[in-house]
């Protein structure tokens, strides 16, 4: 009697998070008045979802009027709001973009890849960097040194 081995792979942490994020987004759309289907969703709806998520954020983002604006390590508490961190939003959009296509969406109609989303994420990153006194400027490529082997010919 031969025994067959059946192996079930458990989804990765990334796959589990992607599924949870997708379910959360779909629930958000169902809770809209009137309810909205994913097929009718666009970049504006995604931006509204990201603004909605801010209320659950854990990152202190100082307002420009705050005396601690631009300080990486504020010396005291302040009333500035907690928001979603830029890195969390960026990762969320990446997972939702993949989930959209895995759930039958076409890449050319993917609302998570909309230009407005890319602009929003860039603005959030830049503002949070200023509010925390952190620079996210791109590093410039260093020019290549002259070929050392050519200089050693005798």
N, C-alpha and C positions, 0 to 999 in steps of 0.2 A: 504494500500500500504506500504510494508516494504521497508525501505531504507537499502541498504547494505553499510557498512563502509569499505572503502579500505584504508589501511594505507601503505604508502611508506616510508621506512626508508632511510634517507639520509646517504650516506657513511661517515664513520668516517674520521677524519683528516688523520689518518694513511693509510686508504684505498685510499684516494685521492692522498696522496703523493706517495704511492706504484704504483698507476696507472700512475702518471706523470713520475716517475723514469723509469718505464718499457717503456713508450712511448719514453722517451729521449734515452734510451739505444737502442731501436729498430731503432730509427731515425739515431743514430750514426752508427749502422751496415749498414743501407741502404745507408749512405753517403760514405762508404768505396769504394775504387776502386780496384777490382770489388765489388759490393754490396755483403754483407754476410748475410746468413739466420741465425736465432737463432739456428736452428738445427745443424749448422756447427760451432757454436761458442764454444770456449774453454777458459781456464784460461788465456792464452796469450792475447786474445782479450779483456777480462775483464780488465787485467792490463793496456792495451793500453787505454781503456776507462777511467780508473782512472787517468792515466797520463794526458789525454786530459782535464779532469775536473779540474785539478790543476790550469789551467789558470783563472778559475772563483772563486778561493778560496779567503777567507777573513782573513785568519790567517797568521800572520807574522811568518815566520820560518827562524831564523838566520842561516847563513852558518857558518861552523866551523872557517872560517877566519874572521868573523865579530867580532869587539871588544865587542859586546853585547851578543855573544853566551854564553848561560848558565845563563843569567840574567833574572829573572822573570819580572822585570819592568825596561826596558831600559830607560836611561835618555834622549835620543835624537833619532830622526829618523835615519834610515839607508836604504841602497838600497836593502836589502834582499827581496826575492820574497814573495808574498802572495800565500798561498797554501790552499788546502782543509784540514780542521782539521781532525785529526785521528777519533774523535768521529763521525763526519759527514760521513766519509767514511765507518766506521764500521756499522752505522745505514743503510746507503745506500745499502751496500752489503746484509744486513739482509732482507731488503725490496725486493731487486731484486731476492734474493734466493727464497723467498716465491712466488713472481710473476712468476718466471720461472716455478715452479711446477703448479701454478694455471692456467697457459697458456698451459698446456699439456706436459711440460717437465718431464722427469723421474728423481727422486731424485739421482739415481746413475750416471746420466750424467749431473748433474747441474754444470755448469762452475763456478758459484758463490761460490760453496763449495769446489773448488779445493784447494789443498795443497799450491800451489803457491800464492793464494789469502790470505790465513791465514798467511803465512810467510811475505808477503808484508805488511799486516796490522800491524803485530807485529813490523816490522822494522820501519814503519812510526810512530807508537806510541812511540817506544823507541827513535828515532831520535828527534821527536818533543819534547819529554820530556827533553832530554839533551839540545836542543836548547833553551828551555824556563827555564831551571833550575828547572824542576819539576820531582819528582820521582813517577814512577808508579809501584814500587815494590809491590809484593803481600804481604799482611799482613799475618804474621804467626799466627797460632792458639795458643792460650794460653793453657798451660796444665791445666786440671781441678784440682781445689783444692781438698784435701782429703775430704771425706764425713764428714760433720760437725755433722750430727745426730749421727754417731757412737761414736764421742768423748764426747757426752753429756750424756752417759748412767751412772747411779749412782748405 
